Amino acid sequence: MACVSDESWVALPKMLSERLALREEDRHDDEQPSFFVSESTAYRLEKVFPVYALGIPKPDSDPVNRASVSGDPIWDAVREEAKLEAEKEPILSSFLYASILAHDCLEQALGFVLANRLQNPTLLATQLMDIFNDVIMHDRDIQRSVRLDVQAFKDRDPACLSYCSALLYLKGYHSLQVHRVAHSLWSQGRKVLALALQSRISEVFGVDIHPAAKIGEGILLDHGTGVVIGETAVVGNRVSLMHGVTLGGTGKEIGDRHPKVGDGALIGASATILGNIKIGQGAMIAAGSLVLKDVPPRSMVAGIPAKVIGYVDEQDPSLTMKHDASKEFFEHVAVQCRDTRSAAEQHQGGISIFWIDLQFSISQNG
């Protein structure tokens, strides 16, 4: 396959696009336009790209020759990164063309990527693309969140190489955006379809978020694996959640029963937060903690059950992603622990001596 350049993107998709354009010119004006000219053409394309054939543009829309500046800096960055990646790895050029460069905007590209990740034999990619495009293209809040989320991944996850890689590969980002669509459908009363998307998210990405859960913008689901968020949970803006985090209930109670996480909170890996409790703005939950009661704003909690062990200086620790406190802080905690233990041991020793003296007195007095 030819290397990618400004003049010719990728040999096969360009060839197919040109062939389609020629056939479109031969079509009479009274004929209805068709994406593929015949069923046999579609079959051959599916043999070439079983998944990515859907990304080939209509002949009258050549993404290579469109203006490079769309007025959307995130989308412009994604496209430029995709071009560079295709030059470095020509074997991925068809994938990058179909997933990104064949689309007019970030929303369309995202819908294509998500549909192909979640499709199965009974829930087709074309059906899923229709669902995603119908919701995302008509919801300004989701459009804003899609961009703020990808910016969060780029800024906070050192493993995220680019906007393009977040859009194409990071399942934490994918599961979050599918949830946004599912939440919109749930709010419209289309609960069965919303639950179907939740099920596919869980199966494919290992992330289980109830469609009714309310999640803010600028969210980072780092890795995403094992994240569970219950029905009445609320997650504020600029929150970072590591893998294995659970925002769950405490039993079979109904009604408002899940945690409420404030803006800018940082929740460490495998932290479990249960019940209708509040995690204050800018709070930090240490990895592996079990949180069963309210957490004050900008406090640091750790342990099973979690207790306040200090306070953080940052307004939004989720942005700095510093999971550990300063060396001085831990030294201070260690000294306090040692002093407390020494006092307890001395107290216990005093009691032991008292009992020995008492028993000796009793034995002497018969």
C-alpha positions as CSV (number, residue, x, y, z in Angstrom):
1,M,0.0,0.0,0.0
2,A,1.3,3.4,-0.9
3,C,2.7,5.8,1.6
4,V,0.4,8.7,2.5
5,S,1.1,12.2,1.2
6,D,-0.7,15.5,0.9
7,E,-1.6,14.7,-2.8
8,S,-2.7,11.1,-2.4
9,W,-3.9,9.8,0.9
10,V,-4.1,6.1,0.6
11,A,-4.2,4.1,-2.6
12,L,-7.2,1.8,-2.1
13,P,-9.7,4.2,-0.5
14,K,-8.8,6.9,-3.0
15,M,-9.2,4.5,-5.9
16,L,-12.6,3.4,-4.6
17,S,-13.7,6.9,-4.1
18,E,-12.7,7.9,-7.7
19,R,-14.4,4.8,-9.1
20,L,-17.6,5.7,-7.3
21,A,-17.3,9.3,-8.6
22,L,-17.0,8.1,-12.2
23,R,-20.1,5.8,-11.8
24,E,-22.0,8.7,-10.2
25,E,-21.3,10.8,-13.3
26,D,-22.7,8.1,-15.5
27,R,-25.9,7.9,-13.5
28,H,-28.9,9.6,-15.0
29,D,-30.3,12.6,-13.2
30,D,-33.6,10.9,-12.4
31,E,-31.9,8.0,-10.6
32,Q,-31.8,8.1,-6.9
33,P,-28.2,8.5,-5.5
34,S,-26.8,5.5,-3.9
35,F,-23.8,5.0,-1.6
36,F,-22.8,1.9,-3.3
37,V,-23.8,1.4,-7.0
38,S,-24.7,-2.3,-6.6
39,E,-24.9,-5.1,-4.1
40,S,-22.0,-6.8,-5.7
41,T,-19.8,-3.7,-5.2
42,A,-20.9,-3.5,-1.6
43,Y,-20.0,-7.2,-1.2
44,R,-16.5,-6.7,-2.6
45,L,-15.9,-3.7,-0.4
46,E,-17.0,-5.7,2.7
47,K,-14.5,-8.3,1.7
48,V,-11.8,-5.7,1.6
49,F,-12.9,-3.8,4.7
50,P,-15.4,-6.0,6.7
51,V,-15.7,-3.2,9.3
52,Y,-14.2,0.0,7.8
53,A,-15.9,0.0,4.4
54,L,-18.6,2.1,6.1
55,G,-16.1,4.9,6.4
56,I,-15.6,5.5,2.7
57,P,-17.1,8.9,1.9
58,K,-19.7,9.8,-0.7
59,P,-18.1,10.8,-4.1
60,D,-19.0,14.4,-3.7
61,S,-17.2,14.7,-0.4
62,D,-13.5,14.2,-0.5
63,P,-12.1,14.7,3.0
64,V,-8.5,15.0,1.7
65,N,-9.2,18.2,-0.3
66,R,-11.4,19.9,2.3
67,A,-10.1,22.9,4.1
68,S,-7.7,21.9,6.9
69,V,-9.1,24.3,9.4
70,S,-12.7,23.5,10.5
71,G,-13.0,26.0,13.4
72,D,-12.9,23.0,15.8
73,P,-9.3,22.8,17.3
74,I,-9.9,19.4,18.7
75,W,-11.1,18.0,15.4
76,D,-8.3,19.7,13.5
77,A,-5.7,18.2,15.9
78,V,-7.3,14.7,15.5
79,R,-7.1,14.9,11.7
80,E,-3.5,16.2,11.6
81,E,-2.4,13.5,14.0
82,A,-4.2,10.8,11.9
83,K,-2.3,12.0,8.8
84,L,1.0,11.8,10.6
85,E,0.2,8.4,12.0
86,A,-0.7,7.1,8.6
87,E,2.6,8.3,7.1
88,K,4.5,6.5,9.9
89,E,2.4,3.3,9.7
90,P,1.1,2.9,6.1
91,I,-0.5,-0.4,7.1
92,L,-3.0,1.6,9.3
93,S,-3.8,4.1,6.6
94,S,-7.1,2.5,5.6
95,F,-8.1,2.2,9.2
96,L,-7.3,5.9,9.9
97,Y,-9.0,7.0,6.7
98,A,-12.2,5.1,7.5
99,S,-12.2,6.0,11.2
100,I,-11.2,9.7,11.0
101,L,-10.4,11.2,7.7
102,A,-13.6,10.1,5.9
103,H,-15.7,12.1,8.3
104,D,-16.8,15.8,8.4
105,C,-16.6,16.3,12.2
106,L,-15.6,14.8,15.5
107,E,-19.1,13.6,16.3
108,Q,-19.3,11.5,13.1
109,A,-15.9,10.0,13.6
110,L,-16.7,9.1,17.2
111,G,-20.0,7.5,16.2
112,F,-18.2,5.4,13.6
113,V,-15.5,4.3,16.1
114,L,-18.0,3.4,18.8
115,A,-20.4,1.6,16.5
116,N,-17.6,-0.6,15.2
117,R,-16.3,-1.3,18.8
118,L,-19.8,-2.3,20.0
119,Q,-21.3,-4.1,17.1
120,N,-22.3,-7.8,17.3
121,P,-24.2,-10.1,15.0
122,T,-27.6,-8.8,16.1
123,L,-26.7,-5.2,16.8
124,L,-25.2,-4.0,13.6
125,A,-22.7,-1.2,13.2
126,T,-25.0,0.7,10.8
127,Q,-27.8,0.6,13.4
128,L,-25.5,1.8,16.2
129,M,-24.1,4.6,14.0
130,D,-27.6,5.8,13.3
131,I,-28.3,5.8,17.1
132,F,-25.1,7.6,18.0
133,N,-25.3,10.2,15.3
134,D,-29.0,10.9,16.0
135,V,-28.2,11.6,19.7
136,I,-24.8,13.3,19.5
137,M,-25.5,15.5,16.5
138,H,-28.6,17.0,18.3
139,D,-27.2,17.4,21.8
140,R,-24.9,20.4,22.4
141,D,-24.1,19.3,25.9
142,I,-22.8,15.9,24.7
143,Q,-20.8,17.7,21.9
144,R,-19.2,19.8,24.5
145,S,-18.5,16.9,26.9
146,V,-17.0,14.8,24.1
147,R,-14.3,17.5,23.6
148,L,-13.7,18.2,27.3
149,D,-13.4,14.5,28.0
150,V,-10.8,13.9,25.3
151,Q,-8.9,17.0,26.5
152,A,-8.9,15.4,30.0
153,F,-7.4,12.2,28.7
154,K,-4.8,14.1,26.8
155,D,-3.8,16.3,29.7
156,R,-4.0,13.8,32.6
157,D,-3.1,10.4,31.3
158,P,0.6,10.1,30.5
159,A,-0.1,7.0,28.4
160,C,-2.3,9.0,26.1
161,L,-0.1,9.9,23.1
162,S,-2.5,12.2,21.3
163,Y,-6.1,13.2,20.8
164,C,-6.3,10.7,17.9
165,S,-5.2,7.8,20.1
166,A,-7.8,8.7,22.7
167,L,-10.5,8.7,20.1
168,L,-9.4,5.4,18.5
169,Y,-8.1,3.2,21.3
170,L,-8.9,4.2,24.9
171,K,-11.8,2.2,26.2
172,G,-12.3,4.5,29.2
173,Y,-13.1,7.3,26.8
174,H,-15.2,5.1,24.6
175,S,-17.3,3.7,27.5
176,L,-17.8,7.3,28.9
177,Q,-19.2,8.6,25.5
178,V,-21.5,5.6,25.0
179,H,-22.8,6.2,28.5
180,R,-23.6,9.8,27.5
181,V,-25.7,8.5,24.6
182,A,-27.4,5.9,26.8
183,H,-28.1,8.6,29.5
184,S,-29.8,10.8,26.8
185,L,-31.9,7.8,25.6
186,W,-32.8,7.0,29.2
187,S,-33.9,10.6,29.8
188,Q,-36.1,10.4,26.7
189,G,-37.8,7.3,28.0
190,R,-36.1,4.9,25.7
191,K,-34.9,2.8,28.6
192,V,-34.7,-0.6,26.9
193,L,-32.3,0.8,24.3
194,A,-30.3,2.6,26.9
195,L,-30.0,-0.7,28.9
196,A,-28.9,-2.5,25.7
197,L,-26.1,0.0,25.3
198,Q,-25.1,-0.4,29.0
199,S,-24.9,-4.2,28.5
200,R,-22.7,-3.8,25.4
201,I,-20.4,-1.4,27.3
202,S,-20.0,-3.9,30.1
203,E,-19.4,-6.8,27.7
204,V,-16.9,-5.0,25.5
205,F,-15.1,-2.6,27.8
206,G,-15.6,-4.1,31.3
207,V,-17.2,-0.9,32.5
208,D,-20.7,-0.9,34.1
209,I,-22.4,2.5,34.3
210,H,-26.1,2.6,34.8
211,P,-27.7,4.8,32.1
212,A,-29.5,6.9,34.8
213,A,-26.2,7.9,36.5
214,K,-25.3,11.6,36.0
215,I,-21.8,12.3,35.0
216,G,-20.3,15.7,34.5
217,E,-17.8,16.9,31.8
218,G,-14.0,16.8,31.7
219,I,-14.0,13.3,33.1
220,L,-11.0,10.8,33.1
221,L,-11.7,7.1,33.4
222,D,-8.1,6.0,33.5
223,H,-8.0,2.4,32.0
224,G,-11.7,2.1,32.9
225,T,-11.6,-1.7,33.6
226,G,-13.8,-2.7,36.5
227,V,-15.4,0.7,37.0
228,V,-19.0,0.4,38.4
229,I,-21.3,3.4,38.8
230,G,-24.8,2.9,40.2
231,E,-28.2,4.3,39.1
232,T,-28.5,7.3,41.4
233,A,-24.8,8.2,41.5
234,V,-23.7,11.7,40.5
235,V,-20.2,12.6,39.4
236,G,-19.2,16.2,39.1
237,N,-17.0,18.0,36.6
238,R,-13.3,17.4,36.2
239,V,-13.3,14.2,38.2
240,S,-10.7,11.5,37.7
241,L,-11.5,7.9,38.4
242,M,-8.9,5.1,38.2
243,H,-9.6,1.5,37.3
244,G,-11.7,-0.7,39.7
245,V,-13.6,2.2,41.3
246,T,-17.1,1.4,42.6
247,L,-19.8,4.0,43.3
248,G,-22.4,1.6,44.7
249,G,-25.2,1.0,47.1
250,T,-25.2,-0.7,50.5
251,G,-28.0,-3.3,50.0
252,K,-31.4,-3.7,48.5
253,E,-32.8,-0.3,49.4
254,I,-34.4,1.7,46.7
255,G,-34.4,5.4,45.9
256,D,-31.4,7.7,46.1
257,R,-28.8,5.2,47.3
258,H,-25.5,6.0,45.5
259,P,-22.6,8.4,46.1
260,K,-22.4,12.0,45.0
261,V,-18.9,13.0,43.9
262,G,-17.9,16.7,43.9
263,D,-16.0,18.6,41.3
264,G,-12.3,18.0,40.9
265,A,-12.2,14.8,43.1
266,L,-9.5,12.2,42.5
267,I,-10.5,8.6,43.3
268,G,-7.7,6.0,43.4
269,A,-7.6,2.5,41.9
270,S,-10.0,0.0,43.4
271,A,-11.6,2.5,45.8
272,T,-15.1,1.4,46.9
273,I,-17.6,4.1,47.9
274,L,-20.9,2.9,49.1
275,G,-24.2,4.5,50.0
276,N,-25.8,7.9,49.5
277,I,-22.8,9.8,50.8
278,K,-21.0,13.0,49.6
279,I,-17.5,13.1,48.4
280,G,-16.5,16.8,48.8
281,Q,-15.2,19.0,46.1
282,G,-11.5,18.4,45.5
283,A,-11.3,15.4,47.8
284,M,-8.8,12.6,47.3
285,I,-9.6,8.9,47.9
286,A,-6.6,6.7,48.3
287,A,-6.4,3.5,46.3
288,G,-8.1,0.5,47.9
289,S,-10.1,2.6,50.4
290,L,-13.6,1.7,51.6
291,V,-15.6,4.8,52.0
292,L,-18.8,4.6,54.0
293,K,-19.4,8.2,55.2
294,D,-19.1,11.7,53.9
295,V,-15.7,13.0,52.9
296,P,-15.0,16.7,53.6
297,P,-13.9,18.9,50.7
298,R,-10.2,18.8,49.8
299,S,-9.5,16.2,52.3
300,M,-7.4,13.0,51.8
301,V,-9.0,9.8,53.1
302,A,-7.5,6.3,53.2
303,G,-8.1,2.9,54.8
304,I,-10.7,0.3,55.5
305,P,-12.9,2.0,56.5
306,A,-11.5,5.2,55.2
307,K,-10.5,8.0,57.6
308,V,-9.3,11.5,57.0
309,I,-5.5,11.5,57.1
310,G,-4.9,15.0,55.8
311,Y,-5.8,17.7,53.4
312,V,-4.7,18.6,49.9
313,D,-3.4,22.0,48.7
314,E,-4.7,21.7,45.1
315,Q,-8.1,22.9,44.4
316,D,-8.7,20.1,41.9
317,P,-6.3,17.1,42.7
318,S,-8.0,15.4,39.7
319,L,-6.0,17.7,37.4
320,T,-2.6,17.1,39.0
321,M,-3.2,13.4,39.4
322,K,-0.8,13.3,42.4
323,H,-2.0,10.2,44.3
324,D,0.7,10.4,46.9
325,A,1.2,13.1,49.6
326,S,4.5,14.8,50.3
327,K,7.3,13.1,52.1
328,E,6.9,15.5,55.0
329,F,3.3,14.6,55.3
330,F,4.0,10.9,55.6
331,E,6.8,11.5,58.0
332,H,4.4,13.5,60.2
333,V,1.8,10.7,60.0
334,A,4.5,8.1,60.9
335,V,5.6,10.1,63.9
336,Q,2.1,10.5,65.1
337,C,1.5,6.7,64.7
338,R,4.7,5.9,66.6
339,D,3.9,8.3,69.4
340,T,0.3,6.9,69.7
341,R,1.5,3.3,69.7
342,S,4.2,4.1,72.4
343,A,1.6,5.8,74.6
344,A,-0.7,2.9,74.2
345,E,2.0,0.4,75.0
346,Q,3.0,2.4,78.1
347,H,-0.6,2.6,79.2
348,Q,-1.0,-1.2,78.7
349,G,2.3,-1.8,80.6
350,G,1.1,0.3,83.5
351,I,-2.1,-1.7,83.7
352,S,-0.2,-5.0,83.6
353,I,2.1,-3.8,86.5
354,F,-1.0,-2.7,88.5
355,W,-2.6,-6.2,88.1
356,I,0.6,-7.9,89.1
357,D,0.8,-5.8,92.3
358,L,-2.8,-6.3,93.0
359,Q,-2.6,-10.1,92.7
360,F,0.6,-10.2,94.9
361,S,-1.2,-8.2,97.6
362,I,-4.2,-10.5,97.5
363,S,-1.9,-13.6,97.8
364,Q,0.0,-12.0,100.8
365,N,-3.2,-11.2,102.7
366,G,-4.5,-14.8,102.4
